[in-house]
Amino acid sequence: MKTKFFPILLTAILLTGCAGVTRDNIGNRITNMIPGSTVNTKNKDIVYSDENNTQELSEAELNRRAAIYPISLSLLHQLNEPEARSRSNPALDAQKRNYRYRLGVGDVLLVKIFNQPDFNTYQQVVSNSTSNGITVDESGHIFYPLAGKIQARGKSLPEIQKVLTQRLAKYYKNPQIDVSISQYRSQSISVNGSVKQSGRFPLNDVPLTLLDAVSLAGGLTEAADTTNVKLTRNGRDITLSLQDLLQRGDMAQNQLLQNGDIVFVPTRADVQVYVLGEVGRQTVLTLDNNGLNLTEALAKAEGMNQNYANATGVFVFRNQPRHYMDGKDIHIYQLNLKDATAYALGTQFKLKPSDVVYVTAAPITRWNRVLSQIIPTVSGIATTRNTFNR
């Protein structure tokens, strides 16, 4: 019986291996030791974007777009931005000192001439669309008796006061005029996202900064991503960090807002990294406001699988803009943990949104997985043999 058993065993092993070998519709060999772990491309349309419509060209194009960078101290020095620190913002201080509200269409003015009650009463009668003052009309003008029609749009209150004084001086000696704004209607900014009260807020004669605008919106929610606040101005985006402003006193992150500005505070739920491969638990991690480094990500994924992981194969995949200096839009960073000291380098490698951390399998792991499919078959045959030998 023993001599008959080994041919049967050999045949079973060969059949087990061959059963997992298929070919796709372009002739590529597909080895599948686990049923259902692959997708058969036979009788399916495969569409390539390359001109010659070949898989080889598609893979070659992907390779041309990628660059691999071993993680080293010099690389970390290039990648990591300087730590935020407390600093002043002289430019903002100057802007606030020189700030003047400029009138626009819809603003409502109050004009008072001291010791001339008749004019003050008449102002209420001729006011445009409101009983509380004089409205800047659609053409950007205001009208005042004796002074006539005055271009107001784009002017500050002192400039309007000066024009009124000059024109009324023809009728009154040293007229004393006070001009104020009763309603601010022409200019506003928007605050949206992870704030407690999104909305539009009017600009007035007090300069409004980014931090002021967030306060007007009721403050931040618990889910707010304070490190990537987006300020949109004239179609261009500026990324600012309220985290550095509030926690580290970096006043350079504060900005004076202008008419039409949009402030968007994202949520941390949209700022994620992905940990895959030979780790204790493949997972999606959310970046908090203090950031996340590579070593932390591995720890949160329950570490590298000690039985299967390749210590030299810890990779971080990152998309870069097409115009990046090396011409590559896929950057792959490799951390070699064969020497565990390299974990210290991992603590300095800061992950970015949408990064993919991937730990490869050691070569022996692939062989072990093949054996894991064969051994149950061998055990089953041995059990069958023992049964018939009884």
PyMOL commands that set and color helices and strands:
alter all, ss='L'
color gray80, all
select helices_A, chain A and resi 2-19+55-65+73-79+90-97+117-126+157-168+210-216+242-248+251-253+268-270+294-300+340-346+363-389
alter helices_A, ss='H'
color red, helices_A
select strands_A, chain A and resi 21-23+29-31+66-70+108-113+134-135+141-144+148-151+177-183+188-193+199-202+229-233+236-240+262-265+272-277+283-286+309-319+330-335+356-361
alter strands_A, ss='S'
color yellow, strands_A
deselect
rebuild
show_as cartoon
